[in-house]
Amino acid sequence: MTYKNKLICLLIIISALILAYAGSFIFSPDMNIARSASFIWLDANTANRVNRLVLDNGWNKLEFIKKNDQWFVNYNNNEYPARRFRIDDFLSVFTTRSQWPVRSSSAEAYDRFGFDENASRVTFYDNFSILLDLFLGDDDILGRESYFRQAGKNEIRSGDSSVRSYLTSAVTSWYNLRLIPETENRVITINNLQRLSIYNEGVNQIFTRSGRSWEISGINVENPDMDNVTEFINFVLNAEGEDFIDLQTAPGMDFNYSRITLEFGNGSVITISVSGPDEINKRYAKVSNSEYIYQIPLWVTVRLFRTAESFETENI
């Protein structure tokens, strides 16, 4: 056999081995299972249409409504602003392709996987049209995955068990309780702020932007620490309450006890009016141009209304 023929024969053998190796992947049962496990509940086009979401864990039902690209929690006949990032994280579980292997395709397996009358349910809507209706069964023995079944279908898949934590968390975990909600999406940041005035117990602290620094007036701070001041201003901008309170309980509250005024470079002004402490040292706040009343815990109040001495360098 000539060298040329030997080379051709060797190349044929190599090609056959490559095809055999590739075929072992293409036709491998394990690879076929992996491909069938790769799954997405909501494709991008359908996900973009979701503007209503209902979470029902069997004893409590939460409804979320999207209006003008902003999410709200519909709870006790009131609508409260929702944490957009939390809802986005929840939706991403169902809009991201990942491993959702099929565990059963039989209706007789419902009880074994926890799909009884107490099963939790997640329903995605485009207004009142159902886009996806899912039941959540039990967790697997290791607690790493939960079982899911789409309404009207027998197929049971397993996947991300974090969904259960969303279903069982308190309603307040869904609220955007920032006194200035726009800071969550960084629509408003410290770079937009020109002046901050804090009035509390007869003292008016004023922080005015001066280049990259801040001038302090109204109080005597001989040697201000600018890092400390910047941290304080950021805290004010991102301060959160711990709950919304029913508007019906608000009329008797006096919101003239303390006041926070923020003036921005575009000429807008936001005023946060804060009540005096109640019998358990909680305070309540309302924000200009907003209908919501926030319940403020003591530790937030302490950080909002600080003494002049706390801004001195030696007190860091």
DRENSE-453145 format. One record per residue (C-alpha): residue number from 1; residue in three letters; z, x, y. Coordinates in pm, 1 decimal, m for minus. Example, Ala and Ser with C-alpha at 12.3 -4.5 7.8 and 13.67 -1.06 7.14 Angstrom:
2
<rec pos="1" code="ALA" pz="780.0" px="1230.0" py="m450.0"/>
<rec pos="2" code="SER" pz="714.0" px="1367.0" py="m106.0"/>
//
This chain:
316
<rec pos="1" code="MET" pz="0.0" px="0.0" py="0.0"/>
<rec pos="2" code="THR" pz="m103.0" px="137.3" py="333.4"/>
<rec pos="3" code="TYR" pz="140.1" px="188.9" py="621.5"/>
<rec pos="4" code="LYS" pz="m20.5" px="m102.6" py="808.6"/>
<rec pos="5" code="ASN" pz="24.9" px="m338.5" py="515.5"/>
<rec pos="6" code="LYS" pz="385.7" px="m223.9" py="470.0"/>
<rec pos="7" code="LEU" pz="454.8" px="m293.1" py="838.3"/>
<rec pos="8" code="ILE" pz="300.1" px="m641.9" py="816.3"/>
<rec pos="9" code="CYS" pz="503.9" px="m719.0" py="504.7"/>
<rec pos="10" code="LEU" pz="823.2" px="m597.3" py="671.5"/>
<rec pos="11" code="LEU" pz="757.2" px="m811.0" py="980.8"/>
<rec pos="12" code="ILE" pz="696.7" px="m1117.4" py="763.3"/>
<rec pos="13" code="ILE" pz="1028.0" px="m1061.7" py="584.3"/>
<rec pos="14" code="ILE" pz="1212.8" px="m1016.4" py="915.8"/>
<rec pos="15" code="SER" pz="1055.6" px="m1334.1" py="1055.2"/>
<rec pos="16" code="ALA" pz="1154.9" px="m1529.4" py="745.5"/>
<rec pos="17" code="LEU" pz="1513.3" px="m1405.5" py="772.0"/>
<rec pos="18" code="ILE" pz="1528.8" px="m1504.0" py="1141.3"/>
<rec pos="19" code="LEU" pz="1398.0" px="m1853.6" py="1060.8"/>
<rec pos="20" code="ALA" pz="1646.8" px="m1889.4" py="778.2"/>
<rec pos="21" code="TYR" pz="1932.8" px="m1778.8" py="1001.2"/>
<rec pos="22" code="ALA" pz="1832.2" px="m2020.6" py="1278.1"/>
<rec pos="23" code="GLY" pz="1793.0" px="m2299.6" py="1025.0"/>
<rec pos="24" code="SER" pz="2145.9" px="m2243.0" py="901.9"/>
<rec pos="25" code="PHE" pz="2265.0" px="m2344.9" py="1250.3"/>
<rec pos="26" code="ILE" pz="2020.8" px="m2628.0" py="1301.1"/>
<rec pos="27" code="PHE" pz="2100.3" px="m2794.9" py="969.2"/>
<rec pos="28" code="SER" pz="2463.9" px="m2690.2" py="937.2"/>
<rec pos="29" code="PRO" pz="2695.5" px="m2991.3" py="882.7"/>
<rec pos="30" code="ASP" pz="2951.2" px="m2835.1" py="1116.5"/>
<rec pos="31" code="MET" pz="2693.0" px="m2795.5" py="1390.5"/>
<rec pos="32" code="ASN" pz="2573.9" px="m3151.3" py="1342.3"/>
<rec pos="33" code="ILE" pz="2930.9" px="m3276.4" py="1374.0"/>
<rec pos="34" code="ALA" pz="2981.2" px="m3071.4" py="1691.3"/>
<rec pos="35" code="ARG" pz="2665.5" px="m3213.5" py="1843.9"/>
<rec pos="36" code="SER" pz="2771.0" px="m3570.4" py="1761.7"/>
<rec pos="37" code="ALA" pz="3114.8" px="m3500.2" py="1910.1"/>
<rec pos="38" code="SER" pz="2966.0" px="m3399.5" py="2245.4"/>
<rec pos="39" code="PHE" pz="2986.3" px="m3723.4" py="2437.8"/>
<rec pos="40" code="ILE" pz="3016.0" px="m3873.7" py="2783.9"/>
<rec pos="41" code="TRP" pz="3148.0" px="m4221.1" py="2858.5"/>
<rec pos="42" code="LEU" pz="2992.8" px="m4263.0" py="3202.7"/>
<rec pos="43" code="ASP" pz="2675.7" px="m4087.0" py="3313.6"/>
<rec pos="44" code="ALA" pz="2638.4" px="m3973.4" py="3675.0"/>
<rec pos="45" code="ASN" pz="2434.9" px="m4271.6" py="3791.3"/>
<rec pos="46" code="THR" pz="2676.7" px="m4522.2" py="3639.8"/>
<rec pos="47" code="ALA" pz="2981.8" px="m4330.6" py="3761.1"/>
<rec pos="48" code="ASN" pz="2855.8" px="m4341.9" py="4119.3"/>
<rec pos="49" code="ARG" pz="2858.6" px="m4720.6" py="4101.3"/>
<rec pos="50" code="VAL" pz="3228.0" px="m4744.5" py="4011.5"/>
<rec pos="51" code="ASN" pz="3410.8" px="m4912.0" py="4300.3"/>
<rec pos="52" code="ARG" pz="3685.3" px="m5093.0" py="4113.8"/>
<rec pos="53" code="LEU" pz="3917.6" px="m4966.7" py="3843.0"/>
<rec pos="54" code="VAL" pz="4185.4" px="m5149.1" py="3642.9"/>
<rec pos="55" code="LEU" pz="4452.9" px="m4969.6" py="3438.2"/>
<rec pos="56" code="ASP" pz="4657.9" px="m5187.9" py="3204.2"/>
<rec pos="57" code="ASN" pz="4924.6" px="m5017.2" py="2994.4"/>
<rec pos="58" code="GLY" pz="5046.4" px="m5339.2" py="2832.7"/>
<rec pos="59" code="TRP" pz="5339.3" px="m5405.1" py="3063.7"/>
<rec pos="60" code="ASN" pz="5198.5" px="m5313.2" py="3402.9"/>
<rec pos="61" code="LYS" pz="4853.2" px="m5347.0" py="3556.2"/>
<rec pos="62" code="LEU" pz="4717.2" px="m5142.6" py="3846.0"/>
<rec pos="63" code="GLU" pz="4397.6" px="m5213.4" py="4034.6"/>
<rec pos="64" code="PHE" pz="4208.7" px="m4962.8" py="4249.3"/>
<rec pos="65" code="ILE" pz="3941.5" px="m5065.9" py="4496.4"/>
<rec pos="66" code="LYS" pz="3692.6" px="m4843.0" py="4676.9"/>
<rec pos="67" code="LYS" pz="3600.9" px="m4940.9" py="5032.5"/>
<rec pos="68" code="ASN" pz="3389.5" px="m4730.8" py="5268.0"/>
<rec pos="69" code="ASP" pz="3423.6" px="m4431.6" py="5034.3"/>
<rec pos="70" code="GLN" pz="3805.1" px="m4458.9" py="5035.3"/>
<rec pos="71" code="TRP" pz="4020.9" px="m4568.6" py="4742.3"/>
<rec pos="72" code="PHE" pz="4309.3" px="m4814.7" py="4773.0"/>
<rec pos="73" code="VAL" pz="4578.6" px="m4926.8" py="4530.5"/>
<rec pos="74" code="ASN" pz="4606.3" px="m5304.3" py="4508.8"/>
<rec pos="75" code="TYR" pz="4972.7" px="m5363.7" py="4425.0"/>
<rec pos="76" code="ASN" pz="5200.7" px="m5663.0" py="4488.8"/>
<rec pos="77" code="ASN" pz="4924.7" px="m5829.1" py="4691.7"/>
<rec pos="78" code="ASN" pz="4906.7" px="m5530.5" py="4928.5"/>
<rec pos="79" code="GLU" pz="4647.7" px="m5255.4" py="4952.4"/>
<rec pos="80" code="TYR" pz="4776.3" px="m4902.1" py="5001.6"/>
<rec pos="81" code="PRO" pz="4571.7" px="m4581.7" py="5044.9"/>
<rec pos="82" code="ALA" pz="4529.6" px="m4394.5" py="4716.9"/>
<rec pos="83" code="ARG" pz="4520.1" px="m4022.4" py="4642.7"/>
<rec pos="84" code="ARG" pz="4147.9" px="m3960.7" py="4619.1"/>
<rec pos="85" code="PHE" pz="4186.4" px="m3635.7" py="4427.7"/>
<rec pos="86" code="ARG" pz="4405.1" px="m3801.8" py="4163.4"/>
<rec pos="87" code="ILE" pz="4150.4" px="m4077.1" py="4109.3"/>
<rec pos="88" code="ASP" pz="3868.8" px="m3820.0" py="4101.0"/>
<rec pos="89" code="ASP" pz="4058.2" px="m3622.8" py="3835.8"/>
<rec pos="90" code="PHE" pz="4109.1" px="m3939.0" py="3630.4"/>
<rec pos="91" code="LEU" pz="3742.9" px="m4038.6" py="3656.1"/>
<rec pos="92" code="SER" pz="3631.1" px="m3687.3" py="3559.5"/>
<rec pos="93" code="VAL" pz="3783.0" px="m3737.8" py="3212.7"/>
<rec pos="94" code="PHE" pz="3516.1" px="m4000.0" py="3147.8"/>
<rec pos="95" code="THR" pz="3229.9" px="m3855.3" py="3353.1"/>
<rec pos="96" code="THR" pz="3238.8" px="m3502.4" py="3208.3"/>
<rec pos="97" code="ARG" pz="3061.1" px="m3431.1" py="2880.5"/>
<rec pos="98" code="SER" pz="3311.2" px="m3292.4" py="2632.1"/>
<rec pos="99" code="GLN" pz="3427.0" px="m3321.3" py="2272.1"/>
<rec pos="100" code="TRP" pz="3486.9" px="m3684.5" py="2169.0"/>
<rec pos="101" code="PRO" pz="3442.7" px="m3677.9" py="1790.2"/>
<rec pos="102" code="VAL" pz="3398.9" px="m4006.1" py="1601.7"/>
<rec pos="103" code="ARG" pz="3703.8" px="m4078.0" py="1384.1"/>
<rec pos="104" code="SER" pz="3601.3" px="m4413.1" py="1242.5"/>
<rec pos="105" code="SER" pz="3333.0" px="m4680.2" py="1270.8"/>
<rec pos="106" code="SER" pz="3521.5" px="m4952.7" py="1087.2"/>
<rec pos="107" code="ALA" pz="3704.5" px="m5249.7" py="1238.4"/>
<rec pos="108" code="GLU" pz="3946.6" px="m5227.5" py="946.3"/>
<rec pos="109" code="ALA" pz="4078.9" px="m4901.7" py="1097.1"/>
<rec pos="110" code="TYR" pz="4193.4" px="m5061.2" py="1424.8"/>
<rec pos="111" code="ASP" pz="4560.0" px="m5091.4" py="1329.0"/>
<rec pos="112" code="ARG" pz="4569.1" px="m4741.8" py="1178.7"/>
<rec pos="113" code="PHE" pz="4457.6" px="m4594.2" py="1511.8"/>
<rec pos="114" code="GLY" pz="4681.6" px="m4815.7" py="1726.4"/>
<rec pos="115" code="PHE" pz="4433.7" px="m5075.2" py="1848.5"/>
<rec pos="116" code="ASP" pz="4659.1" px="m5378.3" py="1836.3"/>
<rec pos="117" code="GLU" pz="4752.8" px="m5636.7" py="2098.9"/>
<rec pos="118" code="ASN" pz="4966.8" px="m5374.1" py="2278.7"/>
<rec pos="119" code="ALA" pz="4685.2" px="m5121.4" py="2324.0"/>
<rec pos="120" code="SER" pz="4634.1" px="m4996.5" py="2678.2"/>
<rec pos="121" code="ARG" pz="4305.7" px="m5067.2" py="2853.5"/>
<rec pos="122" code="VAL" pz="4094.2" px="m4902.5" py="3122.0"/>
<rec pos="123" code="THR" pz="3810.6" px="m5099.2" py="3281.3"/>
<rec pos="124" code="PHE" pz="3552.0" px="m4964.4" py="3523.0"/>
<rec pos="125" code="TYR" pz="3368.3" px="m5207.9" py="3748.6"/>
<rec pos="126" code="ASP" pz="3082.4" px="m5227.0" py="3991.8"/>
<rec pos="127" code="ASN" pz="3248.1" px="m5503.8" py="4195.3"/>
<rec pos="128" code="PHE" pz="3299.1" px="m5763.5" py="3917.9"/>
<rec pos="129" code="SER" pz="3036.8" px="m5629.3" py="3678.0"/>
<rec pos="130" code="ILE" pz="3193.2" px="m5428.7" py="3392.9"/>
<rec pos="131" code="LEU" pz="3046.2" px="m5079.5" py="3357.1"/>
<rec pos="132" code="LEU" pz="3284.6" px="m4956.5" py="3086.9"/>
<rec pos="133" code="ASP" pz="3575.5" px="m5124.0" py="2909.7"/>
<rec pos="134" code="LEU" pz="3792.5" px="m4893.7" py="2697.5"/>
<rec pos="135" code="PHE" pz="4097.0" px="m4950.5" py="2477.6"/>
<rec pos="136" code="LEU" pz="4345.8" px="m4666.4" py="2431.4"/>
<rec pos="137" code="GLY" pz="4515.0" px="m4649.4" py="2091.9"/>
<rec pos="138" code="ASP" pz="4772.3" px="m4406.1" py="1955.9"/>
<rec pos="139" code="ASP" pz="4788.2" px="m4029.0" py="1995.8"/>
<rec pos="140" code="ASP" pz="4709.3" px="m3801.4" py="1704.6"/>
<rec pos="141" code="ILE" pz="4991.0" px="m3645.4" py="1505.1"/>
<rec pos="142" code="LEU" pz="5000.8" px="m3337.6" py="1732.3"/>
<rec pos="143" code="GLY" pz="4985.1" px="m3539.8" py="2054.3"/>
<rec pos="144" code="ARG" pz="4683.4" px="m3344.2" py="2173.3"/>
<rec pos="145" code="GLU" pz="4430.9" px="m3626.3" py="2154.1"/>
<rec pos="146" code="SER" pz="4430.9" px="m4002.4" py="2197.4"/>
<rec pos="147" code="TYR" pz="4206.8" px="m4256.9" py="2030.3"/>
<rec pos="148" code="PHE" pz="3957.7" px="m4459.0" py="2232.6"/>
<rec pos="149" code="ARG" pz="3741.6" px="m4759.8" py="2150.0"/>
<rec pos="150" code="GLN" pz="3489.8" px="m4933.0" py="2373.3"/>
<rec pos="151" code="ALA" pz="3526.3" px="m5310.3" py="2389.2"/>
<rec pos="152" code="GLY" pz="3272.3" px="m5482.0" py="2166.5"/>
<rec pos="153" code="LYS" pz="3218.2" px="m5171.9" py="1950.4"/>
<rec pos="154" code="ASN" pz="3384.8" px="m5055.0" py="1629.5"/>
<rec pos="155" code="GLU" pz="3334.1" px="m4681.9" py="1689.7"/>
<rec pos="156" code="ILE" pz="3662.4" px="m4497.2" py="1748.0"/>
<rec pos="157" code="ARG" pz="3659.2" px="m4156.3" py="1916.8"/>
<rec pos="158" code="SER" pz="3938.8" px="m3912.2" py="1996.2"/>
<rec pos="159" code="GLY" pz="3974.0" px="m3716.8" py="2317.7"/>
<rec pos="160" code="ASP" pz="4174.4" px="m3619.4" py="2624.6"/>
<rec pos="161" code="SER" pz="4535.3" px="m3737.7" py="2582.0"/>
<rec pos="162" code="SER" pz="4606.6" px="m3688.0" py="2954.7"/>
<rec pos="163" code="VAL" pz="4474.4" px="m4040.3" py="3008.2"/>
<rec pos="164" code="ARG" pz="4803.1" px="m4175.7" py="2877.3"/>
<rec pos="165" code="SER" pz="5002.0" px="m3992.9" py="3145.7"/>
<rec pos="166" code="TYR" pz="4788.6" px="m4161.9" py="3410.7"/>
<rec pos="167" code="LEU" pz="4853.0" px="m4501.2" py="3253.7"/>
<rec pos="168" code="THR" pz="5229.8" px="m4456.1" py="3232.6"/>
<rec pos="169" code="SER" pz="5295.9" px="m4284.8" py="3567.3"/>
<rec pos="170" code="ALA" pz="5468.7" px="m4465.0" py="3853.7"/>
<rec pos="171" code="VAL" pz="5254.7" px="m4649.4" py="4105.6"/>
<rec pos="172" code="THR" pz="5379.8" px="m4414.8" py="4378.9"/>
<rec pos="173" code="SER" pz="5205.2" px="m4124.0" py="4205.1"/>
<rec pos="174" code="TRP" pz="4876.1" px="m4290.4" py="4299.8"/>
<rec pos="175" code="TYR" pz="4964.8" px="m4348.7" py="4665.5"/>
<rec pos="176" code="ASN" pz="4839.9" px="m4121.4" py="4939.5"/>
<rec pos="177" code="LEU" pz="5176.0" px="m4107.7" py="5115.0"/>
<rec pos="178" code="ARG" pz="5079.6" px="m3850.5" py="5376.0"/>
<rec pos="179" code="LEU" pz="5174.9" px="m3975.9" py="5719.7"/>
<rec pos="180" code="ILE" pz="4831.6" px="m3849.8" py="5827.0"/>
<rec pos="181" code="PRO" pz="4617.0" px="m3942.2" py="5523.5"/>
<rec pos="182" code="GLU" pz="4312.0" px="m3754.9" py="5653.7"/>
<rec pos="183" code="THR" pz="4478.1" px="m3421.6" py="5577.5"/>
<rec pos="184" code="GLU" pz="4428.7" px="m3482.4" py="5204.0"/>
<rec pos="185" code="ASN" pz="4052.8" px="m3434.8" py="5238.7"/>
<rec pos="186" code="ARG" pz="4096.4" px="m3173.9" py="5513.9"/>
<rec pos="187" code="VAL" pz="3929.0" px="m3399.0" py="5768.1"/>
<rec pos="188" code="ILE" pz="4225.6" px="m3302.0" py="5986.0"/>
<rec pos="189" code="THR" pz="4374.3" px="m2950.3" py="5971.0"/>
<rec pos="190" code="ILE" pz="4588.8" px="m2731.9" py="6192.2"/>
<rec pos="191" code="ASN" pz="4266.5" px="m2598.1" py="6346.7"/>
<rec pos="192" code="ASN" pz="4206.8" px="m2940.4" py="6504.4"/>
<rec pos="193" code="LEU" pz="4551.7" px="m2958.7" py="6663.2"/>
<rec pos="194" code="GLN" pz="4610.1" px="m2863.4" py="7025.9"/>
<rec pos="195" code="ARG" pz="4963.3" px="m2985.0" py="7089.5"/>
<rec pos="196" code="LEU" pz="5258.7" px="m3110.0" py="6886.1"/>
<rec pos="197" code="SER" pz="5557.3" px="m3283.7" py="7046.6"/>
<rec pos="198" code="ILE" pz="5875.5" px="m3362.5" py="6852.8"/>
<rec pos="199" code="TYR" pz="6129.8" px="m3594.9" py="7013.6"/>
<rec pos="200" code="ASN" pz="6462.4" px="m3637.5" py="6835.7"/>
<rec pos="201" code="GLU" pz="6812.7" px="m3717.1" py="6959.8"/>
<rec pos="202" code="GLY" pz="6718.9" px="m3660.8" py="7324.0"/>
<rec pos="203" code="VAL" pz="6546.6" px="m3325.5" py="7267.3"/>
<rec pos="204" code="ASN" pz="6172.3" px="m3279.1" py="7312.1"/>
<rec pos="205" code="GLN" pz="6016.5" px="m2979.4" py="7135.6"/>
<rec pos="206" code="ILE" pz="5658.6" px="m2902.1" py="7241.6"/>
<rec pos="207" code="PHE" pz="5422.6" px="m2662.7" py="7063.4"/>
<rec pos="208" code="THR" pz="5097.8" px="m2593.7" py="7252.9"/>
<rec pos="209" code="ARG" pz="4807.9" px="m2392.9" py="7116.8"/>
<rec pos="210" code="SER" pz="4747.8" px="m2061.3" py="7292.7"/>
<rec pos="211" code="GLY" pz="4455.5" px="m1886.6" py="7124.5"/>
<rec pos="212" code="ARG" pz="4569.0" px="m1815.5" py="6771.3"/>
<rec pos="213" code="SER" pz="4934.0" px="m1854.9" py="6863.4"/>
<rec pos="214" code="TRP" pz="5162.8" px="m2130.9" py="6992.1"/>
<rec pos="215" code="GLU" pz="5366.6" px="m2162.7" py="7309.1"/>
<rec pos="216" code="ILE" pz="5700.5" px="m2338.4" py="7274.1"/>
<rec pos="217" code="SER" pz="5857.3" px="m2542.4" py="7552.1"/>
<rec pos="218" code="GLY" pz="6138.4" px="m2793.8" py="7587.0"/>
<rec pos="219" code="ILE" pz="6369.9" px="m2573.6" py="7382.0"/>
<rec pos="220" code="ASN" pz="6487.5" px="m2216.6" py="7419.2"/>
<rec pos="221" code="VAL" pz="6341.2" px="m1987.7" py="7154.2"/>
<rec pos="222" code="GLU" pz="6371.4" px="m1627.8" py="7271.4"/>
<rec pos="223" code="ASN" pz="6189.8" px="m1456.1" py="6985.7"/>
<rec pos="224" code="PRO" pz="5981.7" px="m1711.5" py="6793.8"/>
<rec pos="225" code="ASP" pz="5840.1" px="m1619.7" py="6456.3"/>
<rec pos="226" code="MET" pz="5478.9" px="m1742.7" py="6464.2"/>
<rec pos="227" code="ASP" pz="5445.6" px="m1753.4" py="6085.5"/>
<rec pos="228" code="ASN" pz="5747.7" px="m1981.5" py="6076.8"/>
<rec pos="229" code="VAL" pz="5605.8" px="m2197.4" py="6355.9"/>
<rec pos="230" code="THR" pz="5268.0" px="m2226.8" py="6183.4"/>
<rec pos="231" code="GLU" pz="5436.3" px="m2319.5" py="5856.2"/>
<rec pos="232" code="PHE" pz="5634.6" px="m2589.2" py="6037.1"/>
<rec pos="233" code="ILE" pz="5328.0" px="m2737.0" py="6207.4"/>
<rec pos="234" code="ASN" pz="5142.3" px="m2744.8" py="5876.2"/>
<rec pos="235" code="PHE" pz="5437.2" px="m2923.3" py="5719.5"/>
<rec pos="236" code="VAL" pz="5429.1" px="m3189.4" py="5992.1"/>
<rec pos="237" code="LEU" pz="5056.2" px="m3240.8" py="5941.9"/>
<rec pos="238" code="ASN" pz="5096.4" px="m3279.0" py="5564.8"/>
<rec pos="239" code="ALA" pz="5434.7" px="m3455.1" py="5556.6"/>
<rec pos="240" code="GLU" pz="5465.2" px="m3733.8" py="5300.9"/>
<rec pos="241" code="GLY" pz="5687.2" px="m4032.2" py="5249.4"/>
<rec pos="242" code="GLU" pz="5818.6" px="m4127.9" py="4907.4"/>
<rec pos="243" code="ASP" pz="5699.7" px="m4488.9" py="4907.5"/>
<rec pos="244" code="PHE" pz="5547.5" px="m4766.2" py="5113.8"/>
<rec pos="245" code="ILE" pz="5777.6" px="m5053.6" py="5198.0"/>
<rec pos="246" code="ASP" pz="5695.4" px="m5420.5" py="5217.1"/>
<rec pos="247" code="LEU" pz="5579.2" px="m5510.6" py="5566.1"/>
<rec pos="248" code="GLN" pz="5800.1" px="m5820.3" py="5559.6"/>
<rec pos="249" code="THR" pz="6112.9" px="m5602.5" py="5575.2"/>
<rec pos="250" code="ALA" pz="5991.2" px="m5402.0" py="5875.2"/>
<rec pos="251" code="PRO" pz="6039.4" px="m5637.5" py="6176.7"/>
<rec pos="252" code="GLY" pz="6411.9" px="m5562.1" py="6208.7"/>
<rec pos="253" code="MET" pz="6364.3" px="m5185.4" py="6215.1"/>
<rec pos="254" code="ASP" pz="6389.8" px="m4983.9" py="6534.4"/>
<rec pos="255" code="PHE" pz="6120.5" px="m4716.2" py="6540.2"/>
<rec pos="256" code="ASN" pz="6221.7" px="m4564.7" py="6874.8"/>
<rec pos="257" code="TYR" pz="6486.1" px="m4329.2" py="6735.6"/>
<rec pos="258" code="SER" pz="6252.4" px="m4029.3" py="6691.1"/>
<rec pos="259" code="ARG" pz="5888.6" px="m3960.7" py="6766.3"/>
<rec pos="260" code="ILE" pz="5619.4" px="m3709.4" py="6667.3"/>
<rec pos="261" code="THR" pz="5303.1" px="m3689.2" py="6878.8"/>
<rec pos="262" code="LEU" pz="4996.2" px="m3491.2" py="6775.3"/>
<rec pos="263" code="GLU" pz="4712.5" px="m3424.3" py="7021.3"/>
<rec pos="264" code="PHE" pz="4377.9" px="m3305.8" py="6887.4"/>
<rec pos="265" code="GLY" pz="4083.8" px="m3118.3" py="7033.8"/>
<rec pos="266" code="ASN" pz="3857.8" px="m3425.6" py="7023.0"/>
<rec pos="267" code="GLY" pz="4097.6" px="m3614.9" py="7251.5"/>
<rec pos="268" code="SER" pz="4253.9" px="m3831.1" py="6980.9"/>
<rec pos="269" code="VAL" pz="4630.4" px="m3876.5" py="6964.3"/>
<rec pos="270" code="ILE" pz="4842.5" px="m3973.7" py="6664.0"/>
<rec pos="271" code="THR" pz="5201.7" px="m4086.2" py="6713.5"/>
<rec pos="272" code="ILE" pz="5451.9" px="m4109.8" py="6428.3"/>
<rec pos="273" code="SER" pz="5749.0" px="m4328.6" py="6519.2"/>
<rec pos="274" code="VAL" pz="6058.6" px="m4279.3" py="6306.2"/>
<rec pos="275" code="SER" pz="6362.6" px="m4502.2" py="6265.3"/>
<rec pos="276" code="GLY" pz="6722.0" px="m4384.9" py="6255.4"/>
<rec pos="277" code="PRO" pz="6885.4" px="m4317.1" py="5917.2"/>
<rec pos="278" code="ASP" pz="6996.5" px="m4609.2" py="5703.9"/>
<rec pos="279" code="GLU" pz="7315.6" px="m4621.4" py="5495.8"/>
<rec pos="280" code="ILE" pz="7173.2" px="m4372.4" py="5241.6"/>
<rec pos="281" code="ASN" pz="7013.5" px="m4143.8" py="5504.2"/>
<rec pos="282" code="LYS" pz="6659.9" px="m4260.6" py="5442.3"/>
<rec pos="283" code="ARG" pz="6437.6" px="m4312.2" py="5743.3"/>
<rec pos="284" code="TYR" pz="6121.5" px="m4510.7" py="5793.7"/>
<rec pos="285" code="ALA" pz="5806.1" px="m4425.4" py="5982.3"/>
<rec pos="286" code="LYS" pz="5502.7" px="m4600.9" py="6115.7"/>
<rec pos="287" code="VAL" pz="5190.8" px="m4431.7" py="6244.5"/>
<rec pos="288" code="SER" pz="4976.7" px="m4539.1" py="6538.2"/>
<rec pos="289" code="ASN" pz="4664.6" px="m4732.7" py="6438.3"/>
<rec pos="290" code="SER" pz="4806.6" px="m4788.4" py="6089.4"/>
<rec pos="291" code="GLU" pz="4960.5" px="m5096.0" py="5929.0"/>
<rec pos="292" code="TYR" pz="5172.5" px="m4906.1" py="5675.8"/>
<rec pos="293" code="ILE" pz="5545.5" px="m4835.7" py="5681.1"/>
<rec pos="294" code="TYR" pz="5655.9" px="m4518.0" py="5501.8"/>
<rec pos="295" code="GLN" pz="5996.0" px="m4453.6" py="5348.4"/>
<rec pos="296" code="ILE" pz="6102.9" px="m4097.3" py="5433.9"/>
<rec pos="297" code="PRO" pz="6353.1" px="m3907.6" py="5215.3"/>
<rec pos="298" code="LEU" pz="6629.2" px="m3701.6" py="5372.2"/>
<rec pos="299" code="TRP" pz="6481.2" px="m3361.5" py="5280.6"/>
<rec pos="300" code="VAL" pz="6158.8" px="m3443.9" py="5466.5"/>
<rec pos="301" code="THR" pz="6353.4" px="m3559.3" py="5770.9"/>
<rec pos="302" code="VAL" pz="6546.9" px="m3231.2" py="5775.9"/>
<rec pos="303" code="ARG" pz="6222.6" px="m3031.5" py="5779.2"/>
<rec pos="304" code="LEU" pz="6056.7" px="m3251.6" py="6042.1"/>
<rec pos="305" code="PHE" pz="6339.7" px="m3236.2" py="6294.1"/>
<rec pos="306" code="ARG" pz="6458.4" px="m2877.5" py="6318.2"/>
<rec pos="307" code="THR" pz="6682.9" px="m2698.2" py="6563.7"/>
<rec pos="308" code="ALA" pz="6557.6" px="m2443.3" py="6816.1"/>
<rec pos="309" code="GLU" pz="6749.8" px="m2170.3" py="6633.2"/>
<rec pos="310" code="SER" pz="6548.2" px="m2226.8" py="6316.1"/>
<rec pos="311" code="PHE" pz="6237.1" px="m2090.0" py="6487.8"/>
<rec pos="312" code="GLU" pz="6400.2" px="m1759.3" py="6586.2"/>
<rec pos="313" code="THR" pz="6281.1" px="m1452.0" py="6399.3"/>
<rec pos="314" code="GLU" pz="6627.5" px="m1355.5" py="6278.6"/>
<rec pos="315" code="ASN" pz="6671.0" px="m1693.7" py="6111.9"/>
<rec pos="316" code="ILE" pz="6378.3" px="m1647.4" py="5873.0"/>
//
